[in-house]
Amino acid sequence: MVNEKELAGLSYDDAPKIVTKKIPGPKSQKYLEKSFTYESMARGAGRFPLVFKEGKGTTIKDADGNVYLDITAGVAVNSVGRCHPRVIEAMKSQMDTLMHASDLSNVRRTELAEKVASVMPGNLKNNCVSYFSQGGSGAVETAIKFVRKITGRTQIAAFHGAYHGVWCGGNSLTTGDQYRKGYGPFIPGVIHLPYPYCYRCCFGLKYPSCKMQCAHYVDYVLNTPYTGADDVGALIIEAQQGEGGYVPPPPEYFTIVKKACEKHGALYISDEVQAGAGRTGKMWCIEHTDVDPDMITWGKGMGGDVPMAGLTIRSDLAAKIEDQSQPNTFAGNAMTCAGSMANIDILTENDQALIKRAATLGELIKKQIKKGAKDIPIIGDVRGLGLMIGIEFVEDRESRKPLSGEKVGKMVMGMLNKGMIMVPCGRFGNVFRFMPSLTLTKNHATKAVEILLETASEL
Ligand SMILES: Cc1ncc(COP(=O)(O)O)c(C=O)c1O
């Protein structure tokens, strides 16, 4: 059991609290002007008008002292909340002894590798090796390289709506015009398949009468000589698509696709960078299915406040990778390893109590949103597993036309003015994502739903 009172103590309990006349306030405005002058606006947040000063659990204080409810968890990163006292303690004590150790073995790094192995699903559990990086992009980039070496094949299958990072290899797998247009050419040999997005099925079918045509299509593509099928080394897929719009496919989709991979000799990579680390109510999102992946890319919520990500692969596959073929100067920094271990401990202790709570709290939140959405015609769909909930906004339910960018912007600012940070994603940028830290209290969850529904009603 997770104690609500203890969770409340980890955040500013009186959030949200807006003290300036407008947002951004005067101090924030000054920082933003400097930021827009000296920082590249290619960054993810672009010109979002908020300047963080303090983070506490599921709440944030800006440079002017406004306190917000944070329903983003730093884009699914702060799984146990910001500045968790145990994470701070672990890092502080590590700072006194060792931080950088280059790519050599260090005590904390080896302990983390062992811990990661112990929390892996299925056949990977305690039967794997991990490669560490500072972000999910590094993990995906490494996966591409390893797949080619292991299988001797050159092609990789990915999915429409996928986000696997923006380095050259990962960017080739990632879809989304803003990441691609004018930046190519990318690596050759990438096949993009339709992701099972039932609300907007590209085959115009309805689940379950569709009989999972999209999954059988994957089998067809891997099997046809016209795609050079015997050259597909791996398929990389998110078990619930993140940036693509918080889309959870029917679980049997993955069973069919995994069988296709096995039949045609392609490895199965589950990209768990966003959906992993307990977010969906299980440690790994793929655990909602019966699929045993060959590799997992992970990041975000595994490190929480520290930059820690990795690629974990089955031990027999690892034997095919040459020693010293993928160095990384900052991998396995002892301080970030210590922080990440404390983070994973908090997530998984007491029989994964916090993760199990994410499943029940997520159901409660979805129920509350669905109930309120009945009277709000611009809410088209509410979906997702655990605390990875997507709320798809439309111009009207009949046409399902995505809500315009202008109105989405008004939603974002409307919520921010009420003291809540929630950001959109999706192919059309019209899906708001409820992705808080797993330590969000029930009180704050209810408050967040109220703000979301109130702002949507005002639109
Ligand atoms: C599924 C997935 N893979 C990979 C990445 C890239 O991770 P990073 O931004 O840490 O490099 C992301 C980031 O959002 C992601 O959601």
The ligand as an ORCA input file, in Angstrom:
! r2SCAN-3c Opt
* xyz 0 1
  C       9.674      5.940    -27.391
  C      10.847      6.873    -27.382
  N      12.037      6.438    -27.816
  C      13.125      7.231    -27.810
  C      13.057      8.540    -27.357
  C      14.286      9.410    -27.354
  O      14.682      9.640    -26.051
  P      15.608     10.908    -25.660
  O      14.815     12.145    -25.922
  O      15.899     10.682    -24.203
  O      16.831     10.824    -26.475
  C      11.838      9.024    -26.891
  C      11.715     10.415    -26.413
  O      10.651     10.960    -26.246
  C      10.699      8.181    -26.910
  O       9.502      8.607    -26.482
*
